[in-house]
Amino acid sequence: MKFSMIFEAQLADPSPEHERRVLRDCVDQAVLAEQAGFDRIWAVEHHSLKWYAHMSAPEIFLTYVAARTERIRLGHGVVCMPFNFNHPARVAERAAMLDVLSGGRLDLGAGRGATRQETSLCGVDPARTYDEVDEALRIIGSAWRDEELEWHGPLLDIPPHPILPRPVQDPHPPLFLACSKRETLALAADYGVGALVLGFAGPEQVAEMREAYGAAIAARTGERLVSSVVNDHFAALCPTIVLDDRAEAVRVGTRGQRFFAQSIAHWYGGAPPPDEAVRPGGDEVREIREAAERQVAYLHEAKIPVRPNATATFNAEHAYGTADDAIAYVERLADAGVDEVMCLIQMGTVPQEACLETIRQWGDKVVPRFR
């Protein structure tokens, strides 16, 4: 099993000064992750999502981390692939450059970046995002197959051009897709790319998603593969804070997750901005439960259907507590069939010292149990 961390660069009090500090804190966490024995870091790409994700240029963040590390893999989790966000040829060029400079350590995920806030910034047509992600993956999958890339697709026409530099990993860095539902899991399987899933509802949901991914892999015909190589890797999110004081870890982690959940609800569902207040000694388990109830009430009032996953991000039963609690949770993820545990540690209200201590505890006590 592999272990990784994912960075959103979330922050309460999104002032310029705090933003700068959080971005540098994320770098320090990534460097410590290598020292602690983690296999990979992932960095998201989002645009204009204040509070939720200030990681708008992950290629620069990952390059900075690459320069300060030697072993840990560097993952785009994910690049927004619609063309007005990133032209596929430019994604390929940047990916190859970072793969060369890092010594072949890059992993490349694809996603839609489909919030209205993001698509309106860059003039992305929401109706085209699935088709553009599809074509972008196919272009990247064939970019270095020959001396020059020549592409004549339904959306883009590219006359022969060399794509430079050439990556270290042959034929290209491993490809992944962000998967939030069964339909995208089926797409990832058909494409022959790895699946990056959230699974906030818990290991049982992760097991269902793993089963769906496996079934789609078994049924694939090969007609929709985007590359000459296949990557059937399944990575699932694991929100976690680990401290010696179990109650404090639960409080800090649950508070951070509430900020995360409220930020998602704001940008993806039109709910109010996240609650930034941190109340020392508060009952955060009760607070996140009540926040979920308020989210349901908001959806009813706005006449938005309350789907089964509407409150999944408010489920606080994750790897919060001591190292033993985290080990028990990872065992459940292992039983669910995950290939990689993606630790979500950096959440908007979690202090840097708690993030660093969590990374150390995972490196000292959790990761070695599964090697």
Beta strands, then each sheet from edge to edge (+ up, - down):
strand 1: 2-7
strand 2: 40-43
strand 3: 73-80
strand 4: 106-111
strand 5: 149-152
strand 6: 157-161
strand 7: 175-179
strand 8: 194-197
strand 9: 234-242
strand 10: 319-321
strand 11: 340-344
sheet 1: 10+ 9+ 8+ 7+ 4+ 3+ 2+ 1+ 11+
sheet 2: 5+ 6-
end
